[in-house]
């Protein structure tokens, strides 16, 4: 399918999708606007209604204050009379009878007199009722604590529900004259307040309902119990809330802020027919805290407005989209035609093996002529590309040939370097030792080295080293180092430290690049298993003992790296092997091998790997196990440094059985 046809189909699809989408957007915006207006007006009415309810509630509050003052006065009289009776030595039963008489004549539910710990002393109740009240924890309420401690003279409690006997009571309490306790008077909820509250709220909500477009009005207390309900339909049926409405009212009580929500229903009903909007505002008491909610349900009718909006808005949208399509087609042709020409010339360029002819140049210039837009820039870019592509291809061929030549030379250099290392491993016919080593360079050539050879019939010289750099410079430095060690060891092998010092001095004389090498060298006496050794800043070797232990040789008696200071001193050290024990030497390419999470292999993993090797394993098996462990650890992560390992096992003097000696004593002699 051509680009022109695709663009035409795209414009058609935009029109087909855009027309109903635009109409839907208009409808949603209008519906949302009507909803916001209804919500705003409803919130104002709900807040005004809530404030009116608050005002109406002040009358019962004032009555409650008068009654509370009267109750405290009664409690004070009871405290005075009880104090006088106790001073005269009146029996407790007579005092209780007197309190029952006072309670009966004044319609008081309960009268109590306690000591300073809140323990009841006298009561207007009989023994059974008194036990129920005591068990309810009445005297231990926190409200009475300041009174018992002498901090206040009188207190009052809020109305509370007592579960033991299902009574709703509030209390007024005063301190005894001699501060020996308190006197409590209980009172029932005020019936007058309920009547005033109900009559005032009902008349007000009926008035508001008749003056506004409201479906239903509820007034609730803080327990979401209806105090007044008014509805245009059925008042009794509207007094019960469903779960969603009740949860909404509880949220307004909890947040103390006005809120609204749209009744759930189909979008089509809400958009084209009618919906119910709930608006609620908290009612605040005299203490400033919410003690109720005013809830209103308002109808939202969108049917007539939606029909008019869709008729006018839909027609305007269709006309605008058709006009836009008529204007877009010429613009599309201006873009598609030059793009088709550019595609044709690109195919021709491929067919001519990127060798443009005169016709191709002319067509590309014609496409970009007098155009300052992206198509013109693309034509100019393609014209510049085809003129320079040939030169780039020629340069690429020359670079590829040079790279292949360098790679061939590096391959040859690798073969030469690896050919310098010993290739034959094993031991003399008397099988006094076994040795194996391996070098895996990180690049084509590397800077690690190892070597070993017999100095005479009973002495084996060996070394391992790591040059500070990689690549060709390190390989050359490695070759020089290996050659110098061979020459110096064969010339004078009385001291390994002396060999190290002479090689170091020679390396420092011609080291303009400042390279250096770490070395561990030693001479094994095949008669007694004693290794005279010295190291130049190299890694510590491991000894594999006959009892299966893996021991890191922790002595450091050598010196600095070679090639750094020409007057460096290198000291000799001694490592003793028992028959069957082995020495493993390595470069830092083993312990610093890195996995994908940039974790290092480290000496601890190397020690664990060597500890898992069977005691009688030959050196080749030891090295293969270590390389396998390193490969599994790095898990394909690129090698960053040369890896070199050398394992040497001494089997004992020729023709002798391994001596049964105390190994701890042998270690102590070291």
C-alpha positions as MATLAB code, in Angstrom:
seq = 'XXXXXXXXXXXXXXXXXXXXXXXXXXXXXXXXXXXXXXXXXXXXXXXXXXXXXXXXXXXXXXXXXXXXXXXXXXXXXXXXXXXXXXXXXXXXXXXXXXXXXXXXXXXXXXXXXXXXXXXXXXXXXXXXXXXXXXXXXXXXXXXXXXXXXXXXXXXXXXXXXXXXXXXXXXXXXXXXXXXXXXXXXXXXXXXXXXXXXXXXXXXXXXXXXXXXXXXXXXXXXXXXXXXXXXXXXXXXXXXXXXXXXXXXXXXXXXXXXXXXXXXXXXXXXXXXXXXXXXXXXXXXXXXXXXXXXXXXXXXXXXXXXXXXXXXXXXXXXXXXXXXXXXXXXXXXXXXXXXXXXXXXXXXXXXXXXXXXXXXXXXXXXXXXXXXXXXXXXXXXXXXXXXXXXXXXXXXXXXXXXXXXXXXXXXXXXXXXXXXXXXXXXXXXXXXXXXXXXXXXXXXXXXXXXXXXXXXXXXXXXXXXXXXXXXXXXXXXXXXXXXXXXXXXXXXXXXXXXXXXXXXXXXXXXXXXXXXXXXXXXXXXXXXXXXXXXXXXXXXXXXXXXXXXXXXXXXXXXXXXXXXXXXXXXXXXXXXXXXXXXXXXXXXXXXXXXXXXXXXXXXXXXXXXXXXXXXXXXXXXXXXXXXXXXXXXXXXXXXXXXXXXXXXXXXXXXXXXXXXXXXXXXXXXXX';
ca = [
       0.000    0.000    0.000;
       1.396    3.381   -1.012;
       2.041    6.207    1.407;
      -0.578    8.390   -0.333;
      -3.297    5.773    0.234;
      -2.235    5.239    3.836;
      -2.416    8.966    4.595;
      -5.862    9.174    2.980;
      -7.094    6.282    5.106;
      -5.553    7.939    8.173;
      -7.448   11.193    7.553;
     -10.675    9.244    6.990;
     -10.146    7.324   10.239;
      -9.497   10.572   12.099;
     -12.819   11.953   10.848;
     -14.697    8.745   11.709;
     -13.226    8.676   15.207;
     -13.077   12.402   15.800;
     -16.746   13.172   15.157;
     -18.243   11.012   17.953;
     -15.246   11.702   20.166;
     -15.674   15.461   19.896;
     -19.406   15.128   20.522;
     -18.692   12.967   23.549;
     -16.188   15.490   24.875;
     -18.705   18.315   24.481;
     -21.352   16.230   26.244;
     -19.020   15.340   29.105;
     -17.872   18.940   29.591;
     -21.456   20.187   29.665;
     -22.548   17.412   32.033;
     -19.614   18.145   34.300;
     -20.457   21.864   34.286;
     -24.088   21.225   35.271;
     -22.940   18.795   37.944;
     -20.466   21.314   39.399;
     -23.102   24.035   39.469;
     -25.599   21.739   41.199;
     -22.921   20.595   43.644;
     -21.887   24.177   44.444;
     -25.470   25.336   45.066;
     -26.269   22.205   47.065;
     -23.199   22.658   49.245;
     -24.207   26.245   50.057;
     -27.715   25.113   51.027;
     -26.374   22.194   53.090;
     -23.943   24.440   54.976;
     -26.688   26.995   55.650;
     -28.973   24.213   56.849;
     -26.218   22.827   59.098;
     -25.639   26.268   60.631;
     -29.380   26.600   61.288;
     -29.409   23.216   62.973;
     -26.491   24.313   65.133;
     -28.476   27.373   66.186;
     -31.532   25.258   67.022;
     -29.342   22.913   69.060;
     -28.176   25.775   71.293;
     -31.569   25.839   73.047;
     -31.198   22.281   74.413;
     -27.607   23.103   75.323;
     -28.727   26.053   77.410;
     -31.340   23.861   79.101;
     -28.673   21.219   79.739;
     -26.467   23.811   81.437;
     -29.292   24.854   83.756;
     -30.116   21.228   84.598;
     -26.419   20.422   85.129;
     -26.068   23.342   87.532;
     -29.162   22.141   89.392;
     -27.741   18.585   89.594;
     -24.445   19.838   91.028;
     -26.400   21.876   93.598;
     -28.337   18.747   94.587;
     -25.059   16.842   94.870;
     -23.642   19.554   97.121;
     -26.716   19.370   99.397;
     -26.378   15.581   99.573;
     -22.670   15.954  100.446;
     -23.469   18.422  103.255;
     -26.297   16.311  104.698;
     -24.223   13.112  104.500;
     -21.309   14.834  106.229;
     -23.594   16.010  109.081;
     -25.124   12.536  109.424;
     -21.720   10.870  109.639;
     -20.545   13.386  112.265;
     -23.611   12.535  114.383;
     -22.822    8.821  114.039;
     -25.924    7.952  111.995;
     -25.868    4.270  110.896;
     -25.063    3.579  107.242;
     -28.454    1.911  106.641;
     -30.266    5.049  107.841;
     -28.163    7.203  105.520;
     -28.966    4.877  102.584;
     -32.683    5.043  103.429;
     -32.515    8.837  103.552;
     -30.793    8.897  100.129;
     -33.512    6.598   98.702;
     -36.173    8.974  100.035;
     -34.463   12.015   98.507;
     -34.084   10.220   95.151;
     -37.741    9.118   95.106;
     -39.151   12.594   95.939;
     -36.926   14.394   93.376;
     -37.062   11.732   90.575;
     -33.310   11.133   90.820;
     -32.198    7.771   89.325;
     -29.091    7.316   91.492;
     -27.320    8.987   94.445;
     -23.808    7.923   95.516;
     -21.374    8.920   98.239;
     -17.788    7.529   98.015;
     -14.525    7.761   99.926;
     -11.411    9.485   98.543;
     -10.510    6.365   96.505;
     -13.895    6.229   94.750;
     -15.191    3.285   96.789;
     -18.986    3.613   97.357;
     -19.966    4.253  101.009;
     -23.669    5.142  100.638;
     -26.183    4.737   97.814;
     -29.851    5.324   96.993;
     -30.009    1.893   95.276;
     -30.749   -1.441   96.836;
     -27.984   -4.017   97.202;
     -28.522   -5.708   93.813;
     -28.755   -2.500   91.771;
     -25.796   -1.066   93.654;
     -23.641   -4.071   92.686;
     -24.553   -3.622   89.034;
     -23.564    0.034   89.098;
     -20.282   -0.699   90.900;
     -19.407   -3.455   88.427;
     -19.863   -1.033   85.532;
     -16.771    0.879   86.674;
     -18.717    4.073   87.365;
     -16.550    5.325   90.238;
     -13.299    4.668   88.352;
     -14.052    6.975   85.414;
     -11.207    9.421   84.633;
     -13.660   12.351   84.938;
     -13.853   11.817   88.730;
     -10.084   11.588   89.309;
      -9.441   15.390   89.682;
     -12.345   15.521   92.170;
     -10.975   12.678   94.311;
      -7.480   14.220   94.259;
      -8.806   17.575   95.470;
      -7.974   19.414   92.223;
     -11.618   20.365   91.428;
     -14.713   21.071   93.540;
     -17.309   19.695   91.080;
     -17.478   17.885   87.716;
     -20.124   16.693   85.236;
     -20.055   13.740   82.855;
     -21.544   13.332   79.403;
     -24.506   11.090   78.734;
     -23.270    7.499   78.541;
     -24.802    4.093   77.924;
     -24.260    1.529   80.698;
     -24.258   -1.972   79.189;
     -24.798   -3.859   82.469;
     -28.323   -2.510   83.026;
     -28.958   -0.762   79.640;
     -29.371    2.695   81.246;
     -28.404    6.062   79.745;
     -27.295    8.456   82.495;
     -25.071   11.460   83.111;
     -23.643   12.484   86.498;
     -22.959   15.614   88.472;
     -20.440   15.210   91.293;
     -19.050   17.464   94.067;
     -16.286   17.067   96.594;
     -17.216   16.196  100.194;
     -16.807   19.122  102.622;
     -13.933   17.415  104.416;
     -12.400   16.169  101.111;
     -12.961   12.586  102.188;
     -14.669   11.583   98.905;
     -17.414   12.762   96.588;
     -21.189   12.824   96.145;
     -22.747   11.885   92.774;
     -26.221   12.668   91.418;
     -27.401   10.872   88.230;
     -29.846   12.374   85.733;
     -31.780   10.995   82.771;
     -31.690   12.535   79.260;
     -33.878   15.600   79.024;
     -37.180   14.788   77.357;
     -37.871   18.468   76.848;
     -34.705   18.845   74.812;
     -35.695   15.968   72.552;
     -39.117   17.466   71.919;
     -37.738   20.947   71.184;
     -35.019   19.465   68.993;
     -37.414   17.325   66.947;
     -40.085   19.982   66.435;
     -37.601   22.708   65.423;
     -35.628   20.538   62.980;
     -38.715   19.076   61.324;
     -40.263   22.480   60.632;
     -36.992   23.854   59.267;
     -36.252   20.965   56.841;
     -39.837   21.066   55.539;
     -39.442   24.784   54.825;
     -36.112   24.301   52.997;
     -37.501   21.367   50.959;
     -40.479   23.389   49.743;
     -38.331   26.350   48.635;
     -35.653   24.492   46.582;
     -35.324   21.717   43.997;
     -34.366   19.081   46.555;
     -35.541   15.474   46.603;
     -34.879   14.592   50.271;
     -33.316   16.186   53.379;
     -31.950   14.231   56.369;
     -30.653   15.551   59.704;
     -28.511   12.995   61.596;
     -26.859   12.980   65.002;
     -23.264   11.830   65.617;
     -24.436    8.177   65.714;
     -25.996    8.564   62.234;
     -29.474    8.287   63.731;
     -32.094   10.422   61.888;
     -33.326   13.446   63.871;
     -35.510   14.839   61.092;
     -36.400   13.737   57.539;
     -38.356   15.464   54.791;
     -38.951   14.190   51.247;
     -41.083   15.102   48.221;
     -42.087   11.430   47.978;
     -42.418    9.164   51.014;
     -40.885   10.443   54.255;
     -40.843    7.096   56.052;
     -39.253    5.248   53.123;
     -36.573    7.941   52.789;
     -35.486    7.750   56.414;
     -33.468    4.553   55.905;
     -29.979    4.853   54.382;
     -28.331    2.240   52.215;
     -24.710    1.216   52.799;
     -23.253    3.758   50.359;
     -25.263    6.644   51.833;
     -24.379    5.685   55.404;
     -20.671    5.399   54.566;
     -20.825    8.852   52.948;
     -22.405   10.398   56.067;
     -19.812    8.736   58.325;
     -17.014   10.147   56.143;
     -18.388   13.699   56.513;
     -18.578   13.208   60.289;
     -14.999   11.923   60.400;
     -13.472   14.645   58.193;
     -15.630   17.548   59.517;
     -15.825   18.960   55.983;
     -18.625   19.287   53.370;
     -18.626   16.637   50.638;
     -20.691   15.297   47.751;
     -20.976   12.206   45.607;
     -22.969   11.131   42.545;
     -25.171    8.090   42.927;
     -23.760    5.130   41.050;
     -25.581    4.193   37.844;
     -25.066    3.771   34.135;
     -23.242    6.575   32.339;
     -26.081    6.790   29.814;
     -28.665    7.402   32.558;
     -26.505   10.044   34.217;
     -25.746   11.773   30.902;
     -29.065   11.641   29.043;
     -31.760   11.150   31.698;
     -31.228   12.014   35.366;
     -28.956   11.258   38.305;
     -29.051   11.877   42.059;
     -26.385   14.024   43.694;
     -25.798   13.728   47.457;
     -24.448   16.796   49.301;
     -23.671   16.807   53.038;
     -22.304   19.304   55.565;
     -21.262   18.698   59.197;
     -23.269   20.192   62.074;
     -21.012   21.627   64.771;
     -21.903   21.767   68.448;
     -21.107   24.416   71.013;
     -17.666   22.817   71.581;
     -16.725   23.254   67.906;
     -16.797   19.513   67.189;
     -19.175   17.842   64.705;
     -22.232   16.327   66.384;
     -24.359   15.620   63.306;
     -24.729   15.875   59.538;
     -27.180   17.613   57.197;
     -27.658   15.462   54.068;
     -29.531   16.478   50.881;
     -30.348   14.496   47.744;
     -30.690   16.637   44.598;
     -31.852   15.481   41.136;
     -29.565   16.299   38.174;
     -31.514   16.347   34.851;
     -29.358   16.462   31.689;
     -31.682   15.046   29.030;
     -32.873   18.299   27.404;
     -29.497   20.009   27.607;
     -27.665   17.007   26.115;
     -29.956   16.793   23.084;
     -29.438   20.471   22.233;
     -25.708   20.268   22.797;
     -25.256   17.171   20.629;
     -27.324   18.639   17.801;
     -25.457   21.939   17.625;
     -22.034   20.695   18.700;
     -22.140   17.615   16.467;
     -23.011   19.641   13.357;
     -20.255   22.165   13.977;
     -17.743   19.371   14.615;
     -18.623   17.555   11.371;
     -18.289   20.749    9.329;
     -14.902   21.557   10.863;
     -13.571   18.043   10.231;
     -14.669   18.061    6.568;
     -13.060   21.463    6.058;
      -9.877   20.218    7.668;
      -9.773   17.197    5.323;
     -10.234   19.406    2.248;
      -7.329   21.581    3.371;
      -5.124   18.626    4.293;
      -5.217   16.775    0.947;
      -3.081   19.325   -1.006;
      -0.640   19.433    1.873;
      -0.395   15.642    1.837;
       0.321   15.653   -1.909;
       3.148   18.148   -1.402;
       4.744   15.808    1.108;
       4.052   12.435   -0.542;
       5.222   13.273   -4.103;
       8.845   14.210   -3.216;
       9.040   11.305   -0.772;
       8.094    8.917   -3.590;
      10.885   10.378   -5.737;
      13.378    9.987   -2.896;
      12.335    6.336   -2.495;
      12.815    5.706   -6.223;
      16.291    7.274   -6.221;
      17.279    5.257   -3.147;
      16.353    2.005   -4.924;
      18.388    3.100   -7.948;
      21.357    3.870   -5.709;
      21.265    0.315   -4.333;
      20.929   -1.170   -7.822;
      24.027    0.800   -9.010;
      26.119   -0.456   -6.038;
      26.143    3.021   -4.476;
      27.628    4.559   -7.619;
      25.301    7.525   -8.468;
      24.924    8.694  -12.074;
      24.132   12.178  -13.443;
      20.372   11.567  -13.600;
      20.332   10.642   -9.924;
      22.190   13.836   -8.995;
      19.765   15.930  -11.047;
      16.664   14.337   -9.500;
      17.960   14.802   -5.948;
      18.765   18.457   -6.617;
      15.308   18.979   -8.125;
      13.589   17.490   -5.061;
      15.400   19.774   -2.606;
      15.189   22.857   -4.840;
      13.238   25.799   -3.362;
      12.185   23.766   -0.299;
      13.077   24.891    3.211;
      11.191   22.182    5.039;
      12.133   18.696    6.265;
      11.644   17.157    2.804;
      14.115   19.627    1.320;
      16.604   18.931    4.108;
      16.192   15.197    3.483;
      16.888   15.634   -0.261;
      20.028   17.659    0.458;
      21.191   15.102    3.006;
      20.663   12.209    0.558;
      22.521   14.116   -2.162;
      25.483   14.711    0.202;
      25.379   11.087    1.302;
      25.616    9.554   -2.172;
      28.547   11.824   -3.079;
      30.613   10.814   -0.047;
      29.503    7.200    0.341;
      31.983    5.971   -2.219;
      34.921    7.494   -0.343;
      33.712    5.991    2.927;
      33.435    2.523    1.389;
      36.973    2.768    0.038;
      38.270    3.878    3.457;
      36.383    1.030    5.122;
      37.959   -1.540    2.813;
      41.445   -0.163    3.548;
      40.742   -0.130    7.317;
      39.415   -3.695    7.224;
      42.491   -4.913    5.381;
      44.779   -3.184    7.909;
      42.817   -4.665   10.814;
      43.051   -8.167    9.359;
      46.796   -7.713    8.899;
      47.236   -6.541   12.506;
      45.152   -9.441   13.789;
      47.327  -11.847   11.820;
      50.451  -10.302   13.282;
      48.991  -10.466   16.798;
      48.108  -14.117   16.274;
      51.675  -14.805   15.231;
      52.940  -12.858   18.262;
      50.731  -14.976   20.522;
      52.126  -18.166   19.011;
      55.661  -16.880   19.526;
      54.952  -15.849   23.136;
      53.294  -19.144   24.011;
      56.179  -20.951   22.328;
      58.597  -19.307   24.773;
      56.845  -20.982   27.707;
      57.621  -24.584   28.703;
      55.320  -27.055   26.981;
      56.475  -30.354   28.406;
      55.330  -31.061   31.964;
      56.162  -33.988   34.162;
      59.056  -35.276   36.231;
      62.347  -37.150   35.744;
      62.285  -40.949   35.583;
      62.636  -41.224   39.358;
      59.249  -39.392   39.720;
      60.365  -37.180   42.574;
      58.038  -34.309   41.592;
      55.132  -33.429   39.321;
      54.541  -29.928   37.881;
      51.913  -28.307   35.671;
      51.285  -24.656   34.672;
      48.885  -22.745   32.430;
      48.683  -19.166   31.088;
      45.473  -17.648   29.672;
      46.124  -14.085   28.392;
      43.270  -11.552   28.522;
      44.278  -10.189   25.083;
      46.028  -11.753   22.092;
      49.280  -11.504   24.028;
      49.722  -10.990   27.745;
      52.173  -10.015   30.455;
      52.072  -13.087   32.710;
      54.928  -15.625   32.662;
      56.039  -18.878   34.194;
      59.126  -21.082   33.798;
      60.809  -24.111   35.363;
      63.924  -26.182   34.679;
      66.412  -28.390   36.524;
      69.554  -26.646   37.753;
      71.191  -30.003   38.472;
      70.129  -33.536   39.380;
      68.488  -32.591   42.677;
      67.368  -28.952   42.292;
      64.354  -27.636   40.339;
      64.063  -23.892   39.586;
      60.556  -22.431   38.987;
      59.007  -18.975   38.813;
      55.742  -17.192   38.041;
      55.295  -13.486   37.283;
      52.805  -10.759   36.345;
      53.817   -7.655   34.345;
      52.088   -4.393   35.270;
      50.614   -3.811   31.792;
      48.829   -5.874   29.125;
      49.154   -6.359   25.394;
      52.302   -6.093   23.293;
      54.385   -3.937   25.737;
      53.699   -6.381   28.557;
      54.520   -9.352   26.315;
      57.932   -7.859   25.420;
      58.669   -7.047   29.075;
      57.626  -10.592   29.987;
      60.018  -12.094   27.403;
      62.935   -9.993   28.725;
      62.118  -10.941   32.345;
      61.904  -14.659   31.576;
      65.178  -14.608   29.671;
      66.996  -12.725   32.471;
      65.779  -15.213   35.100;
      66.968  -18.151   32.977;
      70.393  -16.614   32.533;
      70.843  -15.482   36.153;
      69.534  -18.733   37.675;
      71.947  -20.847   35.618;
      74.848  -18.477   36.285;
      74.530  -18.373   40.107;
      71.763  -20.198   41.993;
      73.162  -20.046   45.513;
      70.466  -17.520   46.548;
      67.038  -16.966   45.028;
      67.032  -13.455   46.507;
      70.333  -12.793   44.724;
      68.825  -13.918   41.403;
      65.885  -11.555   41.995;
      68.209   -8.638   42.825;
      70.337   -9.096   39.669;
      67.285   -9.367   37.415;
      65.741   -6.301   39.073;
      68.874   -4.234   38.516;
      68.988   -5.162   34.816;
      65.287   -4.364   34.327;
      65.675   -0.950   35.979;
      68.557    0.006   33.662;
      66.437   -0.080   30.486;
      62.886    0.690   31.646;
      61.932    4.035   30.145;
      58.223    3.119   30.198;
      58.269    2.592   33.989;
      56.913   -0.963   33.790;
      57.378   -3.482   36.593;
      56.703   -7.150   37.274;
      55.688   -9.139   40.363;
      57.567  -12.440   40.685;
      57.593  -15.494   42.912;
      60.656  -17.722   42.325;
      61.929  -20.779   44.131;
      64.330  -23.721   44.033;
      62.995  -27.131   45.164;
      65.513  -29.524   46.718;
      64.321  -32.892   45.429;
      66.105  -34.723   48.269;
      64.278  -33.178   51.247;
      61.349  -31.127   49.804;
      62.807  -27.818   50.991;
      61.976  -24.808   48.786;
      64.296  -21.807   48.891;
      62.189  -18.924   47.576;
      61.805  -15.186   47.329;
      58.997  -12.970   46.064;
      58.837   -9.526   44.544;
      55.414   -8.155   45.542;
      53.622  -11.289   44.327;
      50.517  -13.076   45.583;
      50.962  -15.460   48.519;
      51.072  -19.135   47.448;
      49.002  -21.987   48.911;
      50.375  -25.262   50.289;
      48.251  -28.414   50.043;
      49.202  -30.514   53.070;
      49.011  -34.319   53.418;
      46.254  -34.113   56.019;
      43.938  -32.332   53.541;
      44.466  -28.801   54.881;
      44.907  -25.840   52.512;
      47.403  -23.422   54.003;
      48.288  -19.944   52.715;
      52.025  -19.251   53.110;
      51.806  -16.038   55.110;
      55.505  -15.172   55.191;
      56.703  -12.119   53.259;
      60.505  -12.006   53.291;
      61.059  -10.986   49.669;
      60.969   -7.384   48.511;
      59.466   -4.841   46.105;
      58.235   -5.497   42.602;
      61.012   -5.872   40.010;
      61.812   -2.921   37.743;
      60.815   -0.245   40.260;
      64.009    0.468   42.289;
      67.421   -0.754   41.144;
      68.821   -1.015   44.705;
      65.930   -3.057   46.122;
      66.936   -5.905   48.449;
      65.334   -9.361   48.174;
      65.540  -11.829   51.054;
      65.337  -15.593   50.921;
      62.603  -17.642   52.552;
      62.098  -21.375   53.073;
      58.972  -23.496   52.522;
      59.114  -27.160   53.553;
      56.978  -29.801   51.869;
      56.397  -33.286   53.161;
      56.198  -36.141   50.633;
      52.929  -35.885   48.693;
      52.356  -32.184   49.516;
      51.948  -29.526   46.836;
      52.514  -25.804   46.298;
      50.074  -23.706   44.187;
      51.223  -20.322   42.853;
      48.995  -17.922   40.881;
      48.727  -14.360   39.550;
      46.099  -11.804   40.571;
      44.102  -12.605   37.437;
      42.695  -15.554   39.427;
      41.709  -13.775   42.658;
      40.563  -10.615   40.840;
      38.382  -12.432   38.286;
      35.095  -10.489   38.190;
      31.503  -11.619   37.555;
      28.590   -9.647   36.142;
      27.824   -8.101   39.567;
      31.427   -6.788   39.806;
      32.290   -9.219   42.615;
      35.862  -10.572   42.834;
      36.817  -14.254   43.134;
      39.223  -13.436   46.018;
      41.611  -15.634   47.987;
      38.832  -17.128   50.152;
      37.101  -18.762   47.167;
      40.465  -19.962   45.855;
      41.214  -21.542   49.241;
      37.802  -23.247   49.276;
      38.381  -24.570   45.747;
      41.802  -25.988   46.662;
      40.396  -27.511   49.843;
      37.873  -29.455   47.744;
      40.640  -31.029   45.612;
      41.369  -34.670   46.361;
      44.665  -35.037   48.296;
      46.271  -37.303   45.671;
      45.189  -35.206   42.643;
      48.003  -34.430   40.149;
      48.949  -30.765   39.519;
      47.097  -30.730   36.205;
      43.839  -31.741   37.920;
      44.399  -29.082   40.604;
      44.764  -26.331   37.985;
      41.814  -27.578   35.930;
      39.587  -27.538   39.040;
      40.633  -23.946   39.806;
      39.992  -22.801   36.215;
      36.593  -24.501   36.274;
      35.663  -22.723   39.523;
      36.777  -19.339   38.128;
      34.830  -19.900   34.896;
      31.673  -20.818   36.808;
      32.055  -17.747   39.033;
      32.508  -15.181   36.218;
      29.670  -16.861   34.237;
      30.709  -15.516   30.851;
      31.845  -12.059   32.062;
      34.780  -10.837   29.874;
      38.257  -11.667   31.227;
      39.976   -8.468   32.395;
      43.432   -9.772   33.322;
      45.836  -12.577   32.422;
      45.339  -15.791   34.403;
      48.377  -17.907   35.271;
      48.611  -20.901   37.604;
      51.521  -23.194   38.554;
      51.123  -26.325   40.722;
      54.140  -28.308   42.044;
      53.827  -31.576   44.015;
      56.887  -33.227   45.670;
      56.590  -37.012   45.949;
      59.684  -37.522   48.121;
      63.257  -38.678   47.592;
      63.826  -41.266   44.874;
      63.272  -44.870   45.968;
      62.004  -43.974   49.460;
      58.610  -44.482   51.069;
      56.842  -41.437   52.570;
      58.056  -41.197   56.182;
      55.505  -41.508   58.970;
      56.437  -38.403   60.929;
      54.569  -36.112   63.230;
      53.399  -33.333   60.963;
      52.874  -30.891   63.832;
      56.503  -31.381   64.847;
      57.572  -30.823   61.254;
      55.622  -27.570   61.121;
      57.160  -26.458   64.407;
      60.641  -27.032   63.020;
      59.871  -24.526   60.271;
];
